[in-house]
Amino acid sequence: MENYYLKIKEYRLQNNHSPEYIAIQMEISVKNYENIEKGIVDLKLSKLDRLVKILGIKKSEVFKLDY
């Protein structure tokens, strides 16, 4: 399976959001958010819902395969 954590970071960068901004919006620590982007911490479904809303994307875009 493709590393969807990298896609989360890509979408964050495309939207010109800092990790700090996303962490505040998600009500988590910056360290915890950075660990999500690194794939160290699993992203719970409730947090994924909040994250895609902040990024303005659909969940399916995070898991879409790039060929």
Steps between C-alpha positions, in 0.01 A plus 500: 500500500622846416620717784200725553685696768707664229184602317374675812821701512477578126145635537604705804786655304275568199269694729794691652412385852763454767502193723420736787186629326373148428576385855306793647204433271505131593542579871812286532864578572734598220719201587204266469408647162858473376499135607183447294677639193798273568276194536607444861150557640192346344234747401165418656195533279361793698829688460514411131153649455614821663827510305344460156250773586787735593686413180186530288530155347308171501619197694527308176767742376728401786481134402490548121772306319738689274622298205 
